[in-house]
Amino acid sequence: MRPRGRRPGSKAPAASNVSPAGGYQFFGEVDIDGDSAELTVWLREQDGTVLFTKVLRPGLVGQ
């Protein structure tokens, strides 16, 4: 089952076709820890501010 509603860290403009210069440009960053094999994912704004972070641990289904 998929979650409904806004996701944590979601940020959307009030209008469609807004330029990325309007502040609605986002990017993801990932890191894999070599010792624990955990995958950490960050969703960031264009200035680097973190909107959302999720750590995925190996072997756990449905995280």
C-alpha beads as a LAMMPS data file, in Angstrom:
LAMMPS data file: protein, C-alpha beads

63 atoms
62 bonds

1 atom types
1 bond types

-500.0 500.0 xlo xhi
-500.0 500.0 ylo yhi
-500.0 500.0 zlo zhi

Masses

1 110.0

Atoms # bond

1 1 1 0.000 0.000 0.000
2 1 1 1.372 3.420 -0.932
3 1 1 1.261 6.290 1.569
4 1 1 -1.295 8.988 0.841
5 1 1 -1.019 12.737 1.176
6 1 1 2.117 14.808 1.196
7 1 1 5.340 13.057 1.871
8 1 1 7.776 14.395 4.463
9 1 1 9.936 17.039 2.879
10 1 1 7.614 17.586 -0.054
11 1 1 7.480 21.133 -1.293
12 1 1 5.614 22.109 -4.430
13 1 1 4.767 25.423 -6.064
14 1 1 1.183 26.669 -6.020
15 1 1 1.167 26.977 -9.829
16 1 1 2.334 24.708 -12.636
17 1 1 5.259 25.390 -15.017
18 1 1 7.268 27.302 -12.413
19 1 1 10.902 27.950 -13.287
20 1 1 13.591 26.263 -11.162
21 1 1 14.807 29.820 -10.505
22 1 1 11.628 30.236 -8.435
23 1 1 13.185 28.046 -5.736
24 1 1 11.667 24.714 -6.698
25 1 1 14.807 22.882 -7.781
26 1 1 15.678 19.802 -5.730
27 1 1 18.306 17.086 -5.900
28 1 1 19.082 13.836 -4.171
29 1 1 22.279 12.635 -2.586
30 1 1 23.103 9.101 -1.463
31 1 1 25.820 7.512 0.645
32 1 1 26.561 3.836 1.230
33 1 1 28.380 3.022 4.433
34 1 1 31.115 0.518 3.618
35 1 1 31.015 -1.126 7.039
36 1 1 27.276 -1.446 7.725
37 1 1 26.076 -1.350 4.074
38 1 1 23.398 1.178 5.104
39 1 1 22.161 3.437 2.321
40 1 1 21.419 7.004 3.404
41 1 1 19.386 9.207 1.057
42 1 1 18.949 12.980 1.354
43 1 1 16.564 15.217 -0.576
44 1 1 18.016 18.722 -0.746
45 1 1 17.013 22.150 -1.965
46 1 1 19.302 23.916 -4.413
47 1 1 21.062 25.723 -1.533
48 1 1 21.853 22.384 0.143
49 1 1 19.181 22.532 2.854
50 1 1 18.035 19.000 3.713
51 1 1 14.294 18.463 3.249
52 1 1 14.168 14.733 3.957
53 1 1 16.508 11.957 5.040
54 1 1 15.972 8.200 4.943
55 1 1 18.348 5.433 6.052
56 1 1 17.811 2.022 4.454
57 1 1 19.321 -0.964 6.219
58 1 1 20.276 -4.091 4.312
59 1 1 17.995 -7.088 4.637
60 1 1 14.896 -5.163 5.793
61 1 1 12.005 -5.356 3.343
62 1 1 9.406 -2.574 3.175
63 1 1 11.435 0.212 4.698

Bonds

1 1 1 2
2 1 2 3
3 1 3 4
4 1 4 5
5 1 5 6
6 1 6 7
7 1 7 8
8 1 8 9
9 1 9 10
10 1 10 11
11 1 11 12
12 1 12 13
13 1 13 14
14 1 14 15
15 1 15 16
16 1 16 17
17 1 17 18
18 1 18 19
19 1 19 20
20 1 20 21
21 1 21 22
22 1 22 23
23 1 23 24
24 1 24 25
25 1 25 26
26 1 26 27
27 1 27 28
28 1 28 29
29 1 29 30
30 1 30 31
31 1 31 32
32 1 32 33
33 1 33 34
34 1 34 35
35 1 35 36
36 1 36 37
37 1 37 38
38 1 38 39
39 1 39 40
40 1 40 41
41 1 41 42
42 1 42 43
43 1 43 44
44 1 44 45
45 1 45 46
46 1 46 47
47 1 47 48
48 1 48 49
49 1 49 50
50 1 50 51
51 1 51 52
52 1 52 53
53 1 53 54
54 1 54 55
55 1 55 56
56 1 56 57
57 1 57 58
58 1 58 59
59 1 59 60
60 1 60 61
61 1 61 62
62 1 62 63
